Amino acid sequence: MPPDTTLTELHGWRAGLLWFPDPQTPLAQHETDGLLVTGRSADGIARVVAIGPYASIKESFIDLPITHWPGLCMAPGFVDLHTHYPQTDVIGSPADGLLPWLEHYTFPHEKQFSDPAYAHEVSAFFLDELMRHGVTTALCFATAHPESVDVFMAEAQKRHLRMITGKVLQDRHSPDGLRDTDTALSLRQTEALIARWHGVDRLGYAITPRFAPTSTPDQLHGAGEIAQQFPDVWIQSHVAENIDEIRWVHELFPEARSYLDVYDRAGLVRQRAIYAHCIHLDETDRRHMAEAGASAAVSPTSNLFLGSGFFDYAASDTAGLRYGLASDVGGGTSFSPFHTMHAAYTVARQTLEIAGIGRPGFSLAPEHLWWQHTAGAAAALDLGGKVGNLLPGCEADFVVLNPKATPLLARRTAQTETLAEWLFAMIVLGDERLVAHTVVQGQAVSDNRA
């Protein structure tokens, strides 16, 4: 097929290739010598034009400038489905569980984000760290301060990243300096931030109640009214993460059938609603999320670190619940998608105790783990066909992997006989050193080779 002549800045990238021909199915395709062609369309967004074996498609693109990375492999940029940029500096803080961790570390630290200069410094570091680890799209919490959103969006815009964030809504059970003292004002600020940032370049806004206990019913219902008014914005929050938290929710909302039902009664369970953790859900809740088009952000390093429990993959698949992987920094212990995928494998292997009956765990296929952090996470965000894959039409965000980045990786990957073995070796042994380059919008923006 001849190239689209309306595209500008056509460029070829030659290396190995890894992508998902059917983005709804976790079956990857791998080419040892591939060609990825990118170009900029009339809307200013760089997209994939063609992908395939180098020998098969090079003749369709005469005089194409090509960047050649022998021995490396291009793959979709990773999608982080749930993270907190203001918690960058509390990562690795010891605590007895979720609620003590919030009280002793997170809440005191987040108070500082009323200062735009401080928010600027942290957001710049956070975004650069994401790119260093190969993450090119993320759904991210800010803090209760509108300034924290403005600064983060401006920094993401400067880097041409596709980022989604929102001002945290929390008008009770929160310390001074972090609590919304005027509920109506917090909702007006949310609407103003939507008008200012949603749909600007590749940025998106997420209506962001922190979690049910820190919002009054009035604030939750107000957020739901905004969600109804703006159906294309995202919703993000936490649900069913921790047993103590769930007990607290039942005390605060005795009329609700479940933790999820609190959000549902407020109009916050719909398409483009992403709920982090979703560990202690029942079958009714999982099916309702699936039917409503909501998705789960699986945060395995955080759940292991805080002792919250294990995500039930089998029950979620049975219910048809969409999900994807998330770092959940700073409850999560790493920015690395490889650490997150490895932890997800560990979680799935655990025996789950359900109604007193033990159910054995199972092994997630390496391709499935990778899909959860790329095309699957993109589908959960309702961004399938835009990010998380390298099919023609997808935005030109990708990583370039070096399977010989460390002596152990080089030794192990050289001995693999199947694609599954090769991917799994990188999942288990990989970290940011595996990411040789990160390419955002057709521009190499991060180089980890030094």
DRENSE-652213 format. One record per residue (C-alpha): residue number from 1; y, x, z; residue in three letters. Coordinates in steps of 0.001 Angstrom, whole numbers, plus 500000, padded with zeros to 6 digits. Layout:
REM residues N
[lodren NUM,[Y,X,Z],'ALA']
...
REM end
This chain:
REM residues 450
[lodren 1,[500000,500000,500000],'MET']
[lodren 2,[503414,501475,499053],'PRO']
[lodren 3,[505856,502029,501918],'PRO']
[lodren 4,[508475,499422,502763],'ASP']
[lodren 5,[511634,500624,500999],'THR']
[lodren 6,[513905,498793,503471],'THR']
[lodren 7,[512901,501176,506257],'LEU']
[lodren 8,[514891,504308,507018],'THR']
[lodren 9,[514083,507567,508801],'GLU']
[lodren 10,[510459,507561,507666],'LEU']
[lodren 11,[508487,510270,509427],'HIS']
[lodren 12,[504838,511253,509602],'GLY']
[lodren 13,[502974,512472,512673],'TRP']
[lodren 14,[499654,514221,512073],'ARG']
[lodren 15,[497106,514700,514864],'ALA']
[lodren 16,[494110,512872,516234],'GLY']
[lodren 17,[494629,509139,516742],'LEU']
[lodren 18,[493527,506605,519339],'LEU']
[lodren 19,[494434,502913,519099],'TRP']
[lodren 20,[493096,499348,519359],'PHE']
[lodren 21,[492509,497651,515972],'PRO']
[lodren 22,[492112,494294,517749],'ASP']
[lodren 23,[494664,494342,520589],'PRO']
[lodren 24,[492853,491511,522389],'GLN']
[lodren 25,[489627,493509,522561],'THR']
[lodren 26,[489158,496753,524512],'PRO']
[lodren 27,[487440,498583,521665],'LEU']
[lodren 28,[489290,501697,520561],'ALA']
[lodren 29,[489293,503450,517216],'GLN']
[lodren 30,[489510,507227,517076],'HIS']
[lodren 31,[490368,509526,514187],'GLU']
[lodren 32,[490113,513285,514592],'THR']
[lodren 33,[492665,513914,511805],'ASP']
[lodren 34,[495025,510975,511573],'GLY']
[lodren 35,[498449,510143,510226],'LEU']
[lodren 36,[500943,507877,511949],'LEU']
[lodren 37,[503984,506908,509887],'VAL']
[lodren 38,[507079,505558,511628],'THR']
[lodren 39,[510373,504224,510313],'GLY']
[lodren 40,[513473,502426,511511],'ARG']
[lodren 41,[513877,498785,510516],'SER']
[lodren 42,[517104,496867,509904],'ALA']
[lodren 43,[517372,495827,513582],'ASP']
[lodren 44,[517581,499501,514574],'GLY']
[lodren 45,[514134,499623,516214],'ILE']
[lodren 46,[511694,502357,515163],'ALA']
[lodren 47,[508269,500944,514374],'ARG']
[lodren 48,[504869,502017,513138],'VAL']
[lodren 49,[504620,501691,509365],'VAL']
[lodren 50,[501075,502910,508755],'ALA']
[lodren 51,[498133,504391,510646],'ILE']
[lodren 52,[494804,505804,509594],'GLY']
[lodren 53,[492930,508898,508440],'PRO']
[lodren 54,[495290,511523,507070],'TYR']
[lodren 55,[493270,511957,503886],'ALA']
[lodren 56,[493356,508206,503147],'SER']
[lodren 57,[497036,507411,503482],'ILE']
[lodren 58,[498975,510629,502807],'LYS']
[lodren 59,[499219,509881,499056],'GLU']
[lodren 60,[501134,506652,499755],'SER']
[lodren 61,[503970,508618,501336],'PHE']
[lodren 62,[505172,511304,498949],'ILE']
[lodren 63,[507638,513891,500330],'ASP']
[lodren 64,[507229,512490,503840],'LEU']
[lodren 65,[508387,514925,506537],'PRO']
[lodren 66,[505441,515482,508843],'ILE']
[lodren 67,[505141,516828,512377],'THR']
[lodren 68,[501691,518359,512749],'HIS']
[lodren 69,[499990,518752,516144],'TRP']
[lodren 70,[496584,520355,515472],'PRO']
[lodren 71,[494064,519809,518247],'GLY']
[lodren 72,[496128,517089,519929],'LEU']
[lodren 73,[495688,513313,519882],'CYS']
[lodren 74,[498278,510531,519601],'MET']
[lodren 75,[497750,507364,521642],'ALA']
[lodren 76,[499861,504337,522589],'PRO']
[lodren 77,[502521,504864,525221],'GLY']
[lodren 78,[501309,503596,528580],'PHE']
[lodren 79,[502543,500275,529996],'VAL']
[lodren 80,[503067,500101,533785],'ASP']
[lodren 81,[502829,496462,534783],'LEU']
[lodren 82,[504305,496773,538288],'HIS']
[lodren 83,[506360,499491,539980],'THR']
[lodren 84,[509399,499962,542257],'HIS']
[lodren 85,[511945,502578,541222],'TYR']
[lodren 86,[513740,502448,544630],'PRO']
[lodren 87,[510492,503475,546329],'GLN']
[lodren 88,[510295,506816,544513],'THR']
[lodren 89,[511134,508719,547681],'ASP']
[lodren 90,[508781,506840,550022],'VAL']
[lodren 91,[505656,507629,548008],'ILE']
[lodren 92,[503095,509286,550249],'GLY']
[lodren 93,[504466,507828,553515],'SER']
[lodren 94,[501766,507129,556148],'PRO']
[lodren 95,[501451,503663,557680],'ALA']
[lodren 96,[498900,501304,559232],'ASP']
[lodren 97,[499151,498756,556412],'GLY']
[lodren 98,[501482,496877,554098],'LEU']
[lodren 99,[503810,495187,556591],'LEU']
[lodren 100,[504333,498274,558834],'PRO']
[lodren 101,[504875,500374,555703],'TRP']
[lodren 102,[507612,498000,554507],'LEU']
[lodren 103,[509290,497924,557918],'GLU']
[lodren 104,[509208,501656,558657],'HIS']
[lodren 105,[509850,503162,555231],'TYR']
[lodren 106,[510668,500838,552366],'THR']
[lodren 107,[513301,498536,553828],'PHE']
[lodren 108,[515369,501328,555439],'PRO']
[lodren 109,[515263,503367,552250],'HIS']
[lodren 110,[516210,500514,549930],'GLU']
[lodren 111,[519444,499884,551847],'LYS']
[lodren 112,[520874,503007,550196],'GLN']
[lodren 113,[520851,501424,546737],'PHE']
[lodren 114,[524108,499587,547327],'SER']
[lodren 115,[525626,502964,546395],'ASP']
[lodren 116,[525690,503231,542575],'PRO']
[lodren 117,[525767,507028,542686],'ALA']
[lodren 118,[522607,507133,544748],'TYR']
[lodren 119,[520917,504516,542539],'ALA']
[lodren 120,[521912,506548,539484],'HIS']
[lodren 121,[520301,509736,540768],'GLU']
[lodren 122,[517031,508031,541729],'VAL']
[lodren 123,[516760,505903,538571],'SER']
[lodren 124,[517346,508940,536350],'ALA']
[lodren 125,[514608,510874,538134],'PHE']
[lodren 126,[512253,507879,538075],'PHE']
[lodren 127,[512649,507225,534340],'LEU']
[lodren 128,[512239,510887,533467],'ASP']
[lodren 129,[509118,510991,535621],'GLU']
[lodren 130,[507701,507950,533811],'LEU']
[lodren 131,[508218,509646,530457],'MET']
[lodren 132,[506701,512891,531726],'ARG']
[lodren 133,[503563,510912,532550],'HIS']
[lodren 134,[503524,509092,529195],'GLY']
[lodren 135,[504767,505698,530422],'VAL']
[lodren 136,[507115,504137,527861],'THR']
[lodren 137,[507263,500508,529076],'THR']
[lodren 138,[507407,499266,532666],'ALA']
[lodren 139,[508047,496130,534698],'LEU']
[lodren 140,[510033,497389,537649],'CYS']
[lodren 141,[511603,496127,540875],'PHE']
[lodren 142,[515167,497117,541702],'ALA']
[lodren 143,[516610,496194,545140],'THR']
[lodren 144,[518634,493268,546465],'ALA']
[lodren 145,[521830,494976,545261],'HIS']
[lodren 146,[523074,494013,541769],'PRO']
[lodren 147,[524321,497594,541400],'GLU']
[lodren 148,[520725,498806,541481],'SER']
[lodren 149,[519982,496749,538363],'VAL']
[lodren 150,[523097,497800,536458],'ASP']
[lodren 151,[522447,501494,537023],'VAL']
[lodren 152,[518748,501296,536138],'PHE']
[lodren 153,[519418,499329,532950],'MET']
[lodren 154,[522109,501766,531849],'ALA']
[lodren 155,[519811,504743,532409],'GLU']
[lodren 156,[516947,503049,530538],'ALA']
[lodren 157,[519301,502144,527688],'GLN']
[lodren 158,[520443,505761,527461],'LYS']
[lodren 159,[516811,506819,527023],'ARG']
[lodren 160,[516047,503990,524509],'HIS']
[lodren 161,[513180,502792,526727],'LEU']
[lodren 162,[511727,499302,526892],'ARG']
[lodren 163,[512192,498470,530560],'MET']
[lodren 164,[512212,495178,532477],'ILE']
[lodren 165,[513739,494863,535943],'THR']
[lodren 166,[515567,492468,538231],'GLY']
[lodren 167,[517582,492126,541397],'LYS']
[lodren 168,[515287,491461,544349],'VAL']
[lodren 169,[515751,488053,545969],'LEU']
[lodren 170,[515254,488158,549758],'GLN']
[lodren 171,[517343,485942,552022],'ASP']
[lodren 172,[515300,486055,555246],'ARG']
[lodren 173,[512978,488268,557299],'HIS']
[lodren 174,[514802,491303,555944],'SER']
[lodren 175,[517146,493798,557648],'PRO']
[lodren 176,[520915,493765,557423],'ASP']
[lodren 177,[522069,495592,554328],'GLY']
[lodren 178,[519102,494358,552329],'LEU']
[lodren 179,[519064,490634,553044],'ARG']
[lodren 180,[520896,488180,550780],'ASP']
[lodren 181,[523339,486654,553255],'THR']
[lodren 182,[524426,483993,550733],'ASP']
[lodren 183,[521511,482374,548914],'THR']
[lodren 184,[523673,480640,546321],'ALA']
[lodren 185,[525431,483929,545571],'LEU']
[lodren 186,[522099,485742,545092],'SER']
[lodren 187,[521139,483195,542443],'LEU']
[lodren 188,[524516,483431,540696],'ARG']
[lodren 189,[524130,487215,540652],'GLN']
[lodren 190,[520711,486779,539023],'THR']
[lodren 191,[522180,484588,536284],'GLU']
[lodren 192,[525010,487062,535696],'ALA']
[lodren 193,[522551,489958,535364],'LEU']
[lodren 194,[520460,487967,532888],'ILE']
[lodren 195,[523570,487381,530781],'ALA']
[lodren 196,[524525,491060,531004],'ARG']
[lodren 197,[521201,492724,530268],'TRP']
[lodren 198,[518411,490481,529008],'HIS']
[lodren 199,[517667,491170,525351],'GLY']
[lodren 200,[520172,494028,525106],'VAL']
[lodren 201,[518535,496724,522984],'ASP']
[lodren 202,[514958,496721,524312],'ARG']
[lodren 203,[515790,495731,527885],'LEU']
[lodren 204,[514516,492646,529654],'GLY']
[lodren 205,[515282,490832,532875],'TYR']
[lodren 206,[512794,489672,535503],'ALA']
[lodren 207,[513579,487053,538157],'ILE']
[lodren 208,[512373,488900,541235],'THR']
[lodren 209,[511605,487225,544572],'PRO']
[lodren 210,[510299,490096,546676],'ARG']
[lodren 211,[507463,488031,548101],'PHE']
[lodren 212,[507273,484555,549573],'ALA']
[lodren 213,[507927,485469,553240],'PRO']
[lodren 214,[511303,487055,552469],'THR']
[lodren 215,[512692,484079,550543],'SER']
[lodren 216,[513646,480683,551896],'THR']
[lodren 217,[512342,477629,550051],'PRO']
[lodren 218,[515891,477115,548740],'ASP']
[lodren 219,[515939,480580,547197],'GLN']
[lodren 220,[512480,480210,545661],'LEU']
[lodren 221,[513321,476822,544154],'HIS']
[lodren 222,[516642,478162,542897],'GLY']
[lodren 223,[514780,481015,541217],'ALA']
[lodren 224,[512441,478469,539648],'GLY']
[lodren 225,[515390,476521,538243],'GLU']
[lodren 226,[516729,479714,536660],'ILE']
[lodren 227,[513264,480417,535243],'ALA']
[lodren 228,[513239,476982,533633],'GLN']
[lodren 229,[516703,477578,532200],'GLN']
[lodren 230,[515683,480963,530724],'PHE']
[lodren 231,[512046,480662,529582],'PRO']
[lodren 232,[512063,484038,527813],'ASP']
[lodren 233,[512939,486058,530934],'VAL']
[lodren 234,[510140,487434,533070],'TRP']
[lodren 235,[509217,486575,536657],'ILE']
[lodren 236,[507750,489185,538999],'GLN']
[lodren 237,[506595,489093,542596],'SER']
[lodren 238,[503632,489828,544858],'HIS']
[lodren 239,[500784,487533,545825],'VAL']
[lodren 240,[497645,487680,547970],'ALA']
[lodren 241,[497844,491412,548604],'GLU']
[lodren 242,[497065,491687,552309],'ASN']
[lodren 243,[495300,489487,554872],'ILE']
[lodren 244,[498122,489707,557442],'ASP']
[lodren 245,[500665,488846,554758],'GLU']
[lodren 246,[498613,485814,553669],'ILE']
[lodren 247,[498394,484601,557262],'ARG']
[lodren 248,[502179,484897,557529],'TRP']
[lodren 249,[502670,482892,554316],'VAL']
[lodren 250,[500466,480083,555661],'HIS']
[lodren 251,[502587,479951,558820],'GLU']
[lodren 252,[505848,479817,556835],'LEU']
[lodren 253,[504647,477363,554163],'PHE']
[lodren 254,[502066,475112,555860],'PRO']
[lodren 255,[502394,472468,553149],'GLU']
[lodren 256,[501192,474843,550392],'ALA']
[lodren 257,[497524,474917,549407],'ARG']
[lodren 258,[497591,478701,548995],'SER']
[lodren 259,[499913,481689,548707],'TYR']
[lodren 260,[500096,481199,544924],'LEU']
[lodren 261,[500863,477517,545441],'ASP']
[lodren 262,[504116,478494,547184],'VAL']
[lodren 263,[505342,479993,543903],'TYR']
[lodren 264,[503871,477193,541823],'ASP']
[lodren 265,[505731,474508,543803],'ARG']
[lodren 266,[508940,476444,543094],'ALA']
[lodren 267,[508306,476535,539327],'GLY']
[lodren 268,[507540,480261,539232],'LEU']
[lodren 269,[504032,480267,537722],'VAL']
[lodren 270,[504293,480277,533947],'ARG']
[lodren 271,[504140,482449,530834],'GLN']
[lodren 272,[505769,485833,531468],'ARG']
[lodren 273,[505163,485585,535224],'ALA']
[lodren 274,[503523,488755,536555],'ILE']
[lodren 275,[502095,488767,540070],'TYR']
[lodren 276,[501145,492069,541633],'ALA']
[lodren 277,[497810,492575,543405],'HIS']
[lodren 278,[496111,489119,543238],'CYS']
[lodren 279,[493330,490420,545471],'ILE']
[lodren 280,[492623,487508,547802],'HIS']
[lodren 281,[492847,484622,545329],'LEU']
[lodren 282,[490275,481872,545063],'ASP']
[lodren 283,[488804,480429,541871],'GLU']
[lodren 284,[491363,477606,541755],'THR']
[lodren 285,[494278,480031,541883],'ASP']
[lodren 286,[492835,482345,539238],'ARG']
[lodren 287,[492188,479483,536864],'ARG']
[lodren 288,[495641,478042,537441],'HIS']
[lodren 289,[497297,481377,536691],'MET']
[lodren 290,[495251,481654,533512],'ALA']
[lodren 291,[496078,478119,532381],'GLU']
[lodren 292,[499777,478625,533114],'ALA']
[lodren 293,[499882,481905,531171],'GLY']
[lodren 294,[500699,484042,534218],'ALA']
[lodren 295,[499177,487519,534604],'SER']
[lodren 296,[498005,489885,537326],'ALA']
[lodren 297,[499206,493453,537825],'ALA']
[lodren 298,[496259,495435,539172],'VAL']
[lodren 299,[497487,498197,541498],'SER']
[lodren 300,[494415,500159,542596],'PRO']
[lodren 301,[495979,503296,544112],'THR']
[lodren 302,[498285,501144,546241],'SER']
[lodren 303,[495473,498838,547336],'ASN']
[lodren 304,[493306,501793,548322],'LEU']
[lodren 305,[496170,503567,550105],'PHE']
[lodren 306,[497247,500535,552140],'LEU']
[lodren 307,[493718,499219,552668],'GLY']
[lodren 308,[494578,495869,551114],'SER']
[lodren 309,[491298,495159,549332],'GLY']
[lodren 310,[489777,495273,545847],'PHE']
[lodren 311,[490778,493346,542730],'PHE']
[lodren 312,[487906,491128,541554],'ASP']
[lodren 313,[487491,491919,537858],'TYR']
[lodren 314,[484433,489717,537359],'ALA']
[lodren 315,[486048,486606,538855],'ALA']
[lodren 316,[489249,487237,536891],'SER']
[lodren 317,[487340,487559,533619],'ASP']
[lodren 318,[485429,484359,534379],'THR']
[lodren 319,[488700,482524,534983],'ALA']
[lodren 320,[490315,483952,531835],'GLY']
[lodren 321,[493075,485584,533886],'LEU']
[lodren 322,[495066,488192,531985],'ARG']
[lodren 323,[495689,491480,533793],'TYR']
[lodren 324,[496822,495053,533319],'GLY']
[lodren 325,[497160,498226,535332],'LEU']
[lodren 326,[500117,499262,537465],'ALA']
[lodren 327,[501136,502293,539504],'SER']
[lodren 328,[502978,500290,542199],'ASP']
[lodren 329,[504976,503361,543180],'VAL']
[lodren 330,[505723,503914,546065],'GLY']
[lodren 331,[502829,502049,547762],'GLY']
[lodren 332,[500893,503449,544840],'GLY']
[lodren 333,[500207,507140,545186],'THR']
[lodren 334,[500864,508466,541685],'SER']
[lodren 335,[502955,507964,538558],'PHE']
[lodren 336,[499946,509089,536507],'SER']
[lodren 337,[498161,506494,534346],'PRO']
[lodren 338,[495082,508711,534563],'PHE']
[lodren 339,[495028,508506,538350],'HIS']
[lodren 340,[495527,504742,538118],'THR']
[lodren 341,[492684,504307,535608],'MET']
[lodren 342,[490416,506464,537755],'HIS']
[lodren 343,[491244,504379,540836],'ALA']
[lodren 344,[490576,501160,538890],'ALA']
[lodren 345,[487132,502480,538001],'TYR']
[lodren 346,[486518,503242,541692],'THR']
[lodren 347,[487685,499777,542752],'VAL']
[lodren 348,[485457,498000,540241],'ALA']
[lodren 349,[482455,499943,541542],'ARG']
[lodren 350,[482865,498557,545058],'GLN']
[lodren 351,[480718,495772,546451],'THR']
[lodren 352,[482860,492708,547118],'LEU']
[lodren 353,[482237,490448,550092],'GLU']
[lodren 354,[482886,486876,548965],'ILE']
[lodren 355,[482168,484002,551349],'ALA']
[lodren 356,[479817,486316,553213],'GLY']
[lodren 357,[477789,487120,550090],'ILE']
[lodren 358,[477911,490661,548781],'GLY']
[lodren 359,[478415,490989,545038],'ARG']
[lodren 360,[477639,494391,543519],'PRO']
[lodren 361,[480319,496235,541651],'GLY']
[lodren 362,[480089,497413,538071],'PHE']
[lodren 363,[481352,500194,535834],'SER']
[lodren 364,[484421,499552,533707],'LEU']
[lodren 365,[484069,501132,530277],'ALA']
[lodren 366,[486530,503973,529576],'PRO']
[lodren 367,[487960,502068,526607],'GLU']
[lodren 368,[488513,499039,528840],'HIS']
[lodren 369,[490357,501158,531415],'LEU']
[lodren 370,[492576,502609,528692],'TRP']
[lodren 371,[493194,499146,527210],'TRP']
[lodren 372,[494258,497826,530627],'GLN']
[lodren 373,[497076,500387,530694],'HIS']
[lodren 374,[498182,499897,527069],'THR']
[lodren 375,[497398,496922,524798],'ALA']
[lodren 376,[496014,494772,527619],'GLY']
[lodren 377,[499044,495321,529824],'ALA']
[lodren 378,[501302,494582,526847],'ALA']
[lodren 379,[499491,491274,526264],'ALA']
[lodren 380,[499878,490422,529962],'ALA']
[lodren 381,[503635,490959,529525],'LEU']
[lodren 382,[503645,488748,526421],'ASP']
[lodren 383,[504557,491853,524419],'LEU']
[lodren 384,[501355,492168,522430],'GLY']
[lodren 385,[502071,493526,518962],'GLY']
[lodren 386,[505251,495213,520193],'LYS']
[lodren 387,[504162,497890,522662],'VAL']
[lodren 388,[500944,499361,524013],'GLY']
[lodren 389,[499386,499916,520594],'ASN']
[lodren 390,[499896,501761,517314],'LEU']
[lodren 391,[499276,498980,514807],'LEU']
[lodren 392,[501834,498559,511997],'PRO']
[lodren 393,[504825,496669,513375],'GLY']
[lodren 394,[504459,498048,516901],'CYS']
[lodren 395,[507426,499905,518333],'GLU']
[lodren 396,[507191,503669,517845],'ALA']
[lodren 397,[506446,504708,521438],'ASP']
[lodren 398,[503443,506967,521889],'PHE']
[lodren 399,[501993,509892,523776],'VAL']
[lodren 400,[500453,513063,522427],'VAL']
[lodren 401,[497491,514213,524499],'LEU']
[lodren 402,[496127,517730,524860],'ASN']
[lodren 403,[492458,517475,525891],'PRO']
[lodren 404,[492512,521238,526564],'LYS']
[lodren 405,[495490,521051,528933],'ALA']
[lodren 406,[493558,522665,531793],'THR']
[lodren 407,[490562,525005,531754],'PRO']
[lodren 408,[488321,522318,533271],'LEU']
[lodren 409,[489485,519657,530789],'LEU']
[lodren 410,[488925,522039,527886],'ALA']
[lodren 411,[485447,522899,529128],'ARG']
[lodren 412,[484432,519301,529812],'ARG']
[lodren 413,[485895,517607,526706],'THR']
[lodren 414,[484310,520244,524464],'ALA']
[lodren 415,[480884,519087,525647],'GLN']
[lodren 416,[481348,515318,525242],'THR']
[lodren 417,[479208,513622,522591],'GLU']
[lodren 418,[480753,510141,522413],'THR']
[lodren 419,[484226,508628,522446],'LEU']
[lodren 420,[483455,506991,525812],'ALA']
[lodren 421,[482532,510354,527371],'GLU']
[lodren 422,[485649,511996,525951],'TRP']
[lodren 423,[487964,509266,527244],'LEU']
[lodren 424,[486280,509170,530630],'PHE']
[lodren 425,[486598,512938,531071],'ALA']
[lodren 426,[490351,512629,530536],'MET']
[lodren 427,[490594,509639,532902],'ILE']
[lodren 428,[488806,511460,535714],'VAL']
[lodren 429,[490252,514941,535206],'LEU']
[lodren 430,[493663,514161,533708],'GLY']
[lodren 431,[497200,514150,535044],'ASP']
[lodren 432,[500651,514705,533536],'GLU']
[lodren 433,[499537,518070,532111],'ARG']
[lodren 434,[497377,516121,529664],'LEU']
[lodren 435,[500540,514552,528171],'VAL']
[lodren 436,[501804,517255,525816],'ALA']
[lodren 437,[504604,515074,524378],'HIS']
[lodren 438,[506049,511623,524933],'THR']
[lodren 439,[507664,510001,521888],'VAL']
[lodren 440,[510110,507113,522376],'VAL']
[lodren 441,[511477,505281,519358],'GLN']
[lodren 442,[510258,507954,516999],'GLY']
[lodren 443,[511873,510781,518973],'GLN']
[lodren 444,[509987,513318,521090],'ALA']
[lodren 445,[511704,513040,524462],'VAL']
[lodren 446,[509357,514835,526846],'SER']
[lodren 447,[507463,518085,526409],'ASP']
[lodren 448,[504990,519095,529124],'ASN']
[lodren 449,[503637,522203,527425],'ARG']
[lodren 450,[505753,524630,529464],'ALA']
REM end
